[in-house]
Amino acid sequence: MADNDKPKIPRGFATMSPERRREIAALGGAAVPSAKRGFSLDRDLAIEAGRKGGMSVPGEVRSFTRDPELARKAGRKGGIAAHRRGYQKSHKT
């Protein structure tokens, strides 16, 4: 019997009722202590982690390194989304 032929047995959230899943989702990460939410508390830590993650990928395979137009489009899209959310009004730098 191949792996694809095995019947799938529900696990984790799939075994829960929709009501129970909603209860858990409503907690919205409340189970995580604030001390463990480093990136939301320390912007510099988040920036450094992102930089390290980016450095772990060789330059020749980074999408934006190979395709500057893709980078421009992504930046434009992010700027438009931030503007729609009112980012400039609530996050002055």
Secondary structure, 3 states (H helix, E strand, C coil): CCHHHCCCCCCHHHHCCHHHHHHHHHHCCCCCCHHHCHHHHCHHHHHHHHHHHHHCCCHHHCHHHHCHHHHHHHHHHHHHHHHHHCHHHHCCC
